[in-house]
Amino acid sequence: MTVTAIVGANWGDEGKGKMTDLYAGEASYVVRYQGGSNAGHTIINDYGKFALRMLPSGVFHPETVNVVGPGAALDAERMLAELALLEERGVAKPNVRLSDRAQVVLPVHRLLDELEETRLGAQSFGSTRNGIAPFYADKYAKLGVQVADLLHEDLLRSKLERTFAAKNVLLEHLYDKPALEPGELVEQLTELGGRLEPFVCDTTKLLRQAHANGETILLEGQLGALRDPDHGIYPYSTSSSTLAGHGAVGAGLPPYAISRVLAVVKAYSSCVGAGPFVSELAGEEAEELRRRGGDAGEYGVVTGRPRRVGWFDVVATRYGCGVQGATEVALTNLDVLGYLAEIPVCVGYEMNGTVVEDFPTLPMLQRAKPVLWRLPGWKSDISACRSFDELPEEARSYVGYIEAAVGVKITAVSVGPHRDQTIRRI
């Protein structure tokens, strides 16, 4: 059996939640291995529409074990709130496991995220202000709090005192805010630890045993390749690796375990947050695409902000699939383009009079202009199609063009937001 990483090839918002929900029905385990509540996955199935920010997207399959791994940034209150919401809406109780080594996003992380974005003003990075950058800064400065610490009050208190000593210097002298005391937070986190304890276990041992037994495991990535801090549009990136290669680390699996990488790609481009976006549209052209996009338009799951939208970017997507190590591609939102007689595609970047087809670093990317090619549209609703042959010839040709341009086989095509609106091409 396989370990499959489901990851984004672009800026995020590609539709990874839908694809994870779809393939989770065939998996024994679904694992969140990085990131936190700063980005959400929208899922539409027989239970309704859901926006998950912390729980893995396999929670709608009661036979699947859903793991929040050691590489995740745990927003504990959000995880518990999502579990309560599933119960309220009649979803069968999911099987959830939480790594005892996962680290916890603290209130001070959210506070510092908010203060820093406010201080930067127009030069901000477009953070969702959920504390992710301060969280990962603490993690690698060895100031973090692990889930296991929540079950040991004395250790928790000593860790928070050390963390707050560093944070209070920033609060008082950079942000002109009063210092914080850890006492009340110790009580809150100890109580929180009690609520989390039923889910806590050694998930690394759990998953390694599952892998040894040949069970099917899905690793669910957050955001996309272009938001990776090493290979993306840094500093307009997130603070943890968004690549499939990190999946083994963030889940606790051996590096040779991942045999399949499904890169999710949207049939056009979209993103939330700041940074260069070469094929970006503006004005009414952008608004129409945004309005038609997805089940309720292109708006951020977490922020509610209008997503920036643009035409499909061959340069960025080919690069994203490359750094992800994609073995196959799932193409989403193809149905959205059914209103166009011609569909522009960005096939290159013009920079200083030269056209390039390789994805450049930030200084060059900021000066790039899109080189567009136009393909014929199909001017029809394809949301009821359930086989590739049912698609109009122009839609099949569009898929074929993207497959050839990116250089990776497209094995799934999404023609609507619902789980069953997916065409498999095996």
C-alpha positions in Angstrom: 0.0 0.0 0.0 1.1 3.6 -0.3 1.8 6.8 1.6 0.4 9.6 -0.5 1.2 13.3 0.0 -1.6 15.6 -1.1 0.0 19.1 -1.6 -0.5 22.4 -3.4 1.6 23.3 -6.4 0.8 27.1 -6.3 0.0 29.7 -3.6 -2.5 27.6 -1.7 -6.3 27.6 -2.1 -6.0 24.9 -4.8 -8.6 22.5 -3.4 -6.5 20.1 -1.3 -9.3 19.7 1.2 -11.7 18.4 -1.4 -9.1 15.9 -2.8 -8.1 14.7 0.7 -11.8 14.2 1.6 -12.3 12.3 -1.6 -9.3 10.0 -1.2 -9.7 9.6 2.6 -12.5 7.1 1.9 -9.8 4.7 0.6 -7.2 5.5 3.4 -6.6 4.2 6.9 -5.0 7.4 8.1 -5.0 11.1 7.2 -2.3 13.3 8.7 -1.8 17.0 9.1 2.0 17.3 9.2 2.6 21.1 9.1 1.0 24.5 9.5 -1.9 25.5 11.8 -5.1 27.3 11.8 -3.8 30.0 9.4 -5.3 28.4 6.3 -8.5 26.4 5.9 -9.7 23.6 3.7 -13.3 23.8 2.3 -15.1 20.5 2.0 -18.6 19.9 0.6 -20.2 16.5 1.1 -23.4 14.9 2.1 -23.2 16.5 5.6 -23.0 20.0 4.0 -20.2 22.6 3.7 -17.4 22.8 6.2 -14.3 24.9 6.6 -11.6 23.0 8.5 -8.6 24.8 9.8 -7.1 22.4 12.3 -8.6 18.9 11.8 -7.5 16.7 9.0 -9.9 16.5 6.1 -10.6 12.8 6.7 -12.8 13.4 9.6 -16.0 12.7 7.6 -14.9 9.1 7.3 -15.5 7.4 10.7 -13.3 4.4 9.8 -10.3 6.7 9.1 -7.9 7.7 11.8 -7.2 11.4 11.7 -3.8 12.5 13.0 -2.5 15.9 14.0 1.2 15.2 13.7 4.3 16.5 15.5 5.1 19.0 12.8 1.7 20.8 13.1 1.2 24.1 14.9 -1.6 23.1 17.2 -4.4 25.6 17.7 -6.0 23.6 20.5 -9.1 25.7 21.0 -9.8 25.6 17.2 -9.4 21.8 17.1 -11.8 21.3 19.9 -14.3 23.8 18.4 -14.2 22.0 15.1 -14.9 18.7 16.8 -17.9 20.2 18.6 -19.2 21.7 15.3 -19.0 18.3 13.6 -21.1 16.8 16.4 -23.6 19.6 16.3 -24.1 19.0 12.5 -24.6 15.3 12.9 -21.3 14.1 11.6 -20.3 10.6 13.0 -17.7 11.0 15.8 -14.3 11.0 14.0 -11.3 9.0 15.2 -8.7 11.7 16.1 -5.2 11.3 17.4 -2.9 14.2 18.5 0.8 13.9 18.7 2.3 14.3 22.2 5.2 16.1 20.5 3.1 18.6 18.6 3.7 22.2 19.8 1.0 24.6 20.9 0.1 28.0 19.5 -0.1 30.3 22.5 -2.2 33.5 23.0 1.1 35.5 23.0 1.9 34.2 19.5 -1.4 35.6 18.2 -0.8 38.9 20.0 2.7 39.3 18.6 1.5 38.4 15.1 -1.2 41.1 15.3 1.2 43.7 16.7 3.9 43.1 14.1 1.5 43.2 11.1 0.1 46.5 12.4 3.6 47.9 12.9 4.7 47.0 9.4 1.6 48.6 7.9 1.8 48.8 4.1 4.9 46.6 4.2 3.1 43.7 6.0 3.3 40.1 4.7 -0.4 39.5 4.6 -0.4 37.3 7.7 -3.7 35.8 8.8 -2.7 36.9 12.4 -3.1 33.5 13.8 0.3 33.5 15.4 2.1 31.2 13.0 5.3 33.1 12.5 5.9 33.8 16.2 5.0 30.2 16.9 7.6 28.8 14.6 10.1 31.4 15.7 9.7 30.0 19.3 9.8 26.4 18.1 13.2 26.9 16.6 14.5 29.1 19.4 13.6 26.2 21.8 11.0 28.3 23.6 8.0 26.2 22.5 5.4 24.3 24.5 4.6 20.7 23.5 1.3 19.0 24.0 3.0 16.7 26.6 3.9 19.7 28.7 0.3 20.6 29.2 -0.1 17.4 31.3 2.8 18.4 33.7 2.0 21.8 35.4 5.4 22.4 37.0 7.2 21.9 33.7 4.7 24.0 31.9 5.1 26.9 34.3 8.9 26.9 34.0 8.7 26.8 30.1 6.2 29.7 30.1 8.3 31.8 32.4 11.3 31.4 30.1 9.2 32.2 27.0 7.6 35.2 28.6 10.9 36.7 29.6 11.9 36.9 26.0 8.4 38.1 24.8 8.1 40.8 27.4 11.2 42.6 26.1 9.5 42.8 22.7 6.1 43.9 24.1 7.5 46.6 26.3 10.3 48.0 24.2 9.2 47.4 20.6 5.4 47.5 20.8 5.0 49.7 23.9 2.7 47.2 25.5 2.5 46.0 29.2 4.5 42.9 30.2 2.6 39.6 30.6 2.6 37.2 33.5 2.3 33.4 32.9 0.3 32.5 36.0 -3.2 32.7 34.5 -2.1 31.1 31.3 -0.7 28.1 33.2 -4.2 27.4 34.6 -5.8 27.8 31.2 -3.4 25.5 29.5 -3.6 22.9 32.2 -7.3 22.8 31.8 -6.9 22.6 28.1 -4.5 19.7 28.5 -7.1 17.8 30.3 -9.6 18.2 27.5 -7.0 17.2 24.9 -5.7 14.2 26.8 -8.1 11.6 25.4 -6.7 12.3 21.9 -3.0 12.4 22.8 -0.6 9.5 21.9 2.7 8.8 20.3 1.5 9.3 16.7 5.0 8.6 15.3 4.9 5.1 16.7 1.3 4.7 15.5 2.1 5.8 11.9 5.3 3.8 11.6 3.5 0.7 12.7 0.7 1.4 10.2 3.3 1.9 7.4 5.0 -1.4 8.4 1.6 -3.1 8.2 1.1 -1.8 4.7 -1.9 0.5 5.6 -2.8 3.4 3.3 -1.7 6.8 4.7 -2.6 10.3 3.3 -0.4 13.3 4.3 -2.4 16.5 4.0 -0.4 19.6 3.1 -1.3 23.1 3.9 -0.9 26.1 1.5 1.2 25.5 -1.6 4.8 25.2 -3.0 5.1 28.9 -3.7 4.5 29.7 0.0 7.4 27.5 1.1 10.0 29.4 3.0 12.9 27.8 1.1 11.6 27.3 -2.4 8.7 29.9 -2.5 8.3 33.6 -2.8 10.1 34.4 0.5 9.5 36.5 2.5 5.9 36.3 1.3 5.7 32.7 2.6 4.5 30.8 5.5 6.8 29.6 8.3 6.8 25.9 7.8 7.7 23.8 4.8 4.8 23.2 2.5 6.5 20.6 0.4 5.8 16.9 0.2 9.4 16.2 1.2 8.6 17.6 4.6 5.7 15.3 5.1 7.8 12.4 6.4 9.4 14.7 9.0 6.1 16.4 10.1 4.3 13.1 10.3 7.1 11.0 11.8 7.5 8.5 8.9 10.7 7.3 7.3 11.8 9.5 4.4 11.5 6.6 1.9 7.8 6.0 2.8 6.2 8.6 0.5 5.7 6.8 -2.9 3.0 9.1 -4.4 2.7 12.9 -4.5 -0.6 14.3 -5.7 -0.1 18.0 -6.5 -3.4 19.9 -6.6 -3.6 22.6 -9.2 -6.4 25.0 -10.0 -7.5 25.5 -13.6 -6.8 29.2 -13.1 -4.7 31.0 -10.4 -5.7 32.4 -7.0 -4.1 33.3 -3.7 -4.7 35.1 -0.4 -1.9 37.2 0.9 0.8 39.5 -0.3 3.7 38.9 -2.8 4.2 38.8 -6.5 1.5 37.2 -8.6 2.4 37.6 -12.3 -0.8 36.5 -14.0 -3.0 38.5 -11.6 -6.2 40.2 -13.0 -7.7 43.5 -11.9 -11.1 45.3 -12.1 -14.2 43.7 -13.5 -12.3 40.9 -15.2 -11.0 39.8 -11.9 -14.2 40.3 -10.1 -16.1 38.1 -12.5 -13.7 35.2 -12.2 -13.7 35.7 -8.4 -17.5 35.7 -8.2 -17.8 32.5 -10.3 -15.0 30.7 -8.5 -15.9 27.7 -6.3 -19.1 27.2 -4.4 -19.3 30.7 -3.0 -16.7 32.6 -4.9 -13.0 33.1 -4.3 -12.8 34.3 -0.7 -10.3 33.1 2.0 -11.6 30.4 4.3 -9.9 31.9 7.3 -9.8 35.6 6.5 -12.8 36.1 4.3 -10.6 38.3 2.2 -11.3 38.4 -1.6 -8.7 36.1 -3.2 -6.4 37.6 -5.8 -7.1 35.8 -9.1 -5.4 35.4 -12.4 -5.1 33.0 -15.4 -3.4 29.7 -15.2 0.4 30.2 -14.8 2.4 27.5 -16.6 5.7 28.8 -15.3 4.7 28.8 -11.6 2.8 25.5 -11.8 5.6 23.6 -13.6 8.0 24.9 -10.9 5.6 24.1 -8.1 5.0 20.5 -9.3 8.8 20.1 -9.7 9.7 21.2 -6.1 6.8 19.1 -4.8 8.1 16.0 -6.7 4.6 15.5 -8.1 3.9 12.1 -9.5 0.4 13.1 -10.6 -1.8 16.2 -10.6 -5.4 16.8 -9.6 -6.9 19.7 -11.6 -9.7 21.6 -9.8 -12.3 24.2 -10.7 -12.3 23.4 -14.4 -16.1 24.2 -14.4 -15.5 27.8 -13.4 -14.0 28.6 -16.8 -17.2 27.6 -18.7 -18.2 31.3 -19.2 -15.2 32.1 -21.4 -15.1 32.0 -25.2 -11.3 32.1 -25.0 -9.2 31.2 -22.0 -5.8 33.0 -21.5 -2.9 31.1 -20.1 0.4 32.6 -18.8 3.1 30.6 -20.7 6.1 32.8 -19.9 7.4 35.8 -18.1 8.7 38.9 -19.9 11.6 40.6 -18.0 13.7 43.3 -19.4 12.8 42.4 -22.9 13.5 38.7 -22.5 10.9 35.9 -22.2 11.8 33.3 -19.6 10.1 30.0 -18.8 11.8 29.2 -15.5 10.4 30.5 -12.2 12.8 33.3 -11.0 13.7 34.6 -7.6 11.9 37.5 -5.9 13.8 40.5 -7.4 13.2 39.3 -10.9 9.7 38.0 -10.2 8.6 41.5 -9.0 9.4 42.9 -12.5 7.9 40.1 -14.5 5.0 40.6 -16.9 2.9 37.7 -18.2 3.2 36.3 -21.7 -0.3 35.1 -22.6 -1.5 32.4 -24.9 -5.2 31.9 -25.6 -7.0 28.6 -25.9 -10.6 28.1 -27.1 -13.3 27.9 -24.3 -16.3 25.6 -24.2 -19.0 28.1 -23.2 -21.1 25.5 -21.4 -21.8 24.0 -17.9 -19.7 20.9 -17.4 -20.6 20.4 -13.7 -22.8 17.3 -14.5 -20.0 15.5 -16.4 -18.8 12.3 -14.6 -16.4 10.9 -17.2 -13.6 12.6 -19.2 -15.3 11.7 -22.5 -18.4 13.6 -21.5 -16.4 16.9 -21.4 -16.6 19.1 -24.4 -13.7 18.8 -26.8 -12.3 22.2 -25.8 -12.4 21.3 -22.1 -10.5 18.1 -22.8 -8.0 20.0 -24.9 -7.5 22.5 -22.1 -6.7 19.7 -19.7 -4.4 18.1 -22.2 -2.6 21.4 -22.8 -2.0 21.9 -19.0 -0.8 18.3 -18.7 1.7 18.7 -21.5 2.9 22.1 -20.3 3.4 21.1 -16.7 4.8 17.7 -17.6 2.9 15.6 -15.0 -0.1 13.3 -15.7 -3.5 14.7 -14.6 -5.3 11.9 -12.9 -8.3 13.7 -11.5 -10.4 16.6 -12.8 -12.8 18.5 -10.5 -15.9 20.0 -12.2 -17.6 21.3 -9.0 -17.2 21.6 -5.3 -19.0 18.5 -4.2 -17.1 15.2 -3.5 -18.8 13.4 -6.4 -18.0 16.1 -8.9 -14.6 14.6 -9.6 -13.6 12.8 -12.8 -10.9 10.1 -12.3 -8.4 9.5 -15.1 -6.4 6.5 -14.1 
